[in-house]
Amino acid sequence: MMKCDQVKERLWAFVDGELALEEEQAVREHLELCGRCFPQYDWHRAYARYVRSVASRMADPAVRRRVFERLLRESQKPDTAQG
């Protein structure tokens, strides 16, 4: 069985469905038994759900235009950091 530190390192990948099947199963088994890791998993899962919900909302067209215009202006400025 995986140790807590191994599971914690993989929580984001687990929540995002990016683990190989065998590794995913090992994390799932650990979470079913571990009272210390499950709350962290639950938080990761809730946060990921929140981020997806916010990202799915479209910004007002005027706001998107201002952001795009600002990015365009910034990209056209000469790079003064190389001085």
C-alpha positions in Angstrom: 0.0 0.0 0.0 1.2 3.5 -0.7 2.4 5.7 2.1 0.8 9.1 2.9 3.6 11.2 1.4 3.4 9.2 -1.9 -0.4 9.8 -2.0 0.0 13.5 -1.2 2.4 13.9 -4.1 -0.1 12.5 -6.5 -3.3 14.1 -5.3 -3.6 16.7 -8.1 -2.8 14.2 -10.7 -5.4 11.8 -9.1 -8.1 14.5 -9.0 -7.4 15.5 -12.6 -7.5 11.8 -13.8 -3.9 11.9 -15.0 -2.6 8.7 -13.2 -2.1 5.4 -14.8 -4.8 2.9 -13.8 -2.6 0.9 -11.4 -1.4 4.0 -9.6 -4.9 5.5 -9.5 -6.1 2.3 -7.9 -3.4 2.4 -5.3 -4.2 6.0 -4.4 -7.9 5.2 -4.2 -7.3 2.3 -1.9 -5.1 4.4 0.4 -7.7 7.2 0.5 -10.4 4.7 1.5 -8.4 3.7 4.6 -6.5 6.8 5.6 -8.3 9.4 7.8 -5.3 11.8 7.4 -5.1 11.9 3.6 -8.8 11.8 2.7 -9.6 15.4 4.0 -6.7 16.7 1.8 -8.1 14.8 -1.2 -11.6 16.1 -0.5 -10.1 19.7 -0.4 -8.2 19.1 -3.7 -11.3 17.8 -5.3 -13.5 20.7 -4.1 -10.9 23.2 -5.3 -10.6 21.6 -8.7 -14.4 21.7 -9.0 -14.4 25.4 -8.1 -11.7 26.3 -10.6 -13.5 24.4 -13.4 -16.8 26.2 -12.6 -15.1 29.6 -12.6 -13.1 28.9 -15.8 -16.3 27.8 -17.6 -17.9 31.2 -17.1 -17.3 33.7 -19.9 -16.2 37.1 -19.0 -18.1 40.1 -20.2 -17.0 41.0 -23.8 -15.9 44.5 -22.8 -13.7 43.0 -20.1 -12.2 40.5 -22.5 -11.5 43.2 -25.0 -9.7 45.4 -22.4 -7.6 42.5 -21.3 -6.7 41.5 -24.9 -5.8 45.2 -25.8 -3.7 45.4 -22.6 -1.9 42.2 -23.5 -1.3 43.4 -27.0 0.1 46.7 -25.8 2.4 44.9 -23.3 3.7 42.5 -26.0 4.6 45.5 -28.2 6.7 47.3 -25.6 10.4 47.0 -26.0 12.1 44.6 -23.6 13.9 46.8 -21.1 14.9 43.9 -18.8 17.8 42.9 -21.0 19.3 46.4 -20.8 
